[in-house]
Amino acid sequence: MHPNLVGEVVHVPKETDVSPVAAALYFLPVETRGPLKFGPETLTSVTCARVRLRVRDRRGRVAEGWGETPLSVQWVWPSPLS
């Protein structure tokens, strides 16, 4: 994307552009191999968000991939409210 002569943002399509066509989200409980201590907090389990994403490119080719990240990481928000 780049600005045109009047400052509006214009999307310039690229050969590598993809668009999402499907997604699935899973929440997975994960037990750690051992306790992890971060300051006053000890982590023994966490919920992970795992997503499967399917995309399509301008030629109609489809690809699928996975990504995952932990949620509610205790050492990031160590407050009594978390």
Secondary structure, DSSP 8 states (H G I E B T S, - for coil): -EE-TTS-EE----TT-EEEEEEEEEEEEEEEEEEEEETTEEEEEEEEEEEEEEEEETT--EEEEEEEEEES-TTTS-STT-
